[in-house]
Amino acid sequence: MARLIAITFMISIPALWLSAAQAAIYELPGDGVTVVGKIQHTKTGDSDTFVALSRKYDLGYRELEHANPDVDPWLPGDGTPITLPTRYVLPNAPHKGIVINLSEMRLYYYPPKGSKNAGKVVTMPLGIGRKGWQTPLGKTHVSNKIRKPSWTVPESIRKEHKEDGDPLPKVVPAGPDNPLGQYALQLALPGYLIHGTNKPRGIGMQVSHGCIRLYPEDIENLFAMLGSRTPVHIVDQPYKVGWNGQQLVMSAHPPAQEKKSGKQNYASWTKTIVTASNEHEHTNINWERAQSVASKANGIPQPITDLGNDASSEASHNSNADEQKTESASEAKNHS
């Protein structure tokens, strides 16, 4: 595993960053706080693209695109300010094993007690199934860990490729041309893997046949950290709400199944807020701000409560200040 480099100068909650395109590791804050990380900023170089920047900062392509809607992802230009959405509301799911949030296209791993990284959360971007090949929801576990996997191609995928003039063999051997990459985690969910890829530009996109893809560096580190039978919980939470002290914080992502329609599920995000606010008495929700967060769906967490005192102004000031900080910154028959 690559050497860990502390970046506590950018985040108030201690965090560690493995090298470029490798997962961020954050201390779990406790005390009911479910928000980790800080927004960062950088400026593009002349040859940068969002694909390159995403891998450099361990973000998914769509994450970067939605956080910077006014920037051309292929020709951003030299010196263009870029927001790096590296602050996260943890998904509403048990802090145990792997949690995958499809709309966010992000994985969260909570190492077990007694392990080297116990008390932390590891997060990394991923690619998921495209339309017609959606990644399924549900609870499962890692049933097998496979180094240098070969890929036994399902007949449905061979048929699709043949029709597209790109025939595939029945078995793709391990190696640089294998779509599964160098490491794979076989799930107890029949036919599905969490695996690497030989096409990392697809991370942060809906491009697979249902499997979950990670950057090569991320799957290598995840593979080393976890054991077989690690629980896996696949959820779809486009609207996440969590507590950061007395502030209720919300982030929104375009729903995976509603992405192209542009529709917004108001019942979903309002219910999420109401459920979270019930945890604290006298929570004063700013519904106009919440609707703005849901509508923008840029993945950046924002406070949606008014505290009604000096603490509210201070929290708002600190939130804005945080965002101003800048850094120059074995065979398996499976889907793929």
Secondary structure, DSSP 8 states (H G I E B T S, - for coil): ----EE-TTT-SS-EEE-STTS-EEEE--BTTB-EEE--EEEE--TT--HHHHHHHTT--HHHHHHH-TTS-SS---TT-EEEE--EEE--SS-SSEEEEETTTTEEEEE--TTSTTTTEEEEEE-BEE-TTS----EEEEEEEEEES--EE--HHHHHHHHHTT----SEE-SSTT-TTTTEEEEESSTT-EEE--S-GGGTTSEEESS-EE--HHHHHHHHHH--TT-EEEEE--SEEEEEETTEEEEEE---TTTTTTT---HHHHHHHHHHHHTTSTT--B-HHHHHHHHHH--S--EE-B--SSHHHHHHHHHHHHHHH-------EE---
